[in-house]
Amino acid sequence: MNIEAQILALITRIRALEESMQPRDDSSKTISIALVLAELADIRAEMRQDLAALGDELAALHRHMNDRFAAIQSELLHRLGGLPPEVIN
């Protein structure tokens, strides 16, 4: 199950619990709501970690692509070094 579906399921559970709360049974439903909210907080923390890891991966890819571009550009300029400047430009 993906994260979005889990969050939607938790929101649905929270709403159902809130709607079914009656004054005589507050303690068990309050505990249930607290558990659902804790689970939701865990999912949010997991999503933050996943997004941070994705950001790190994208930064590494960006650095790698810049390094490769610089190497290819340098190699091309080296190969074209014998050509007159007007041909290179």
N, C-alpha and C positions, 0 to 999 in steps of 0.2 A: 504494500500500500504506500502511495507516495505521501509526502509531507502535507501537501495541500488537502488531500482527502482526510488525513488524520486530524488536521486542524478543524476542518468542517465537521467531522464526526464529534470532536470534543465540544465545539460550539453548540451543536445540536443537543448533546447530552446536558450541557450547562443550562441551556434554555428549558429543556424538559424538566430538569430538577428544580429550577427556579419557579416554573409554573405550577409544579405539583407540591410545592412547599405549603405546609399547613402549620399553624401555630403550635399544635400539640406534638409535632414530630420534627422540630427544628434541629435538634442536635445531630441526628443521623444524616439528614439531608445537607446540613451545613458541612459535615465531615466529607460527604460525597462530593460536594461542590469544591471543597478545598483540595481533594485528591485530583479532581479533574483539572483544576487550575494549576496544580503542581505539575501534572503531566503536560499541560500546555506550555508551561514555563520551560520544561525540559526540552520539548520539541523546538521551541524558539531558540534556546541555547544551542541545540544541535544545528539548527539552520544557520545561526550566526557563525559557528565554527566551519560549516561547509562553505559559506560565502567567503570567509576569510581565507580558507584553503584555495578556493577558486581564484581569489584575487592574487594570491601568491603564485599560483600556476600561470595566470595571465601575465604577471610581471616577468616571470622567468621566460615565458615564450617571447615576450616583447624584447627582452635583452638578447635572447638567442637569435631572433630574426634580425635585430640591429647588427649583431656581430657578423652574421652570415652576409648581410647586405654590404657591410663595410669590406669584408674579405673579397666578395665577388667584384665590387666596385674597384678595389685595389688591383685585383688580378686583371680586370679589363683594361684599366689605365696602364698597367705594366705591358700588356700585350699590344695595346695601341700606341705605346710610347714611340715607336718608330714612324708613325704617321705624322704628317704635318698638322699643326694645331687647327687649321681651318676644317680638316676632315673630322677631327674629334668633336668639335663644337657643332 
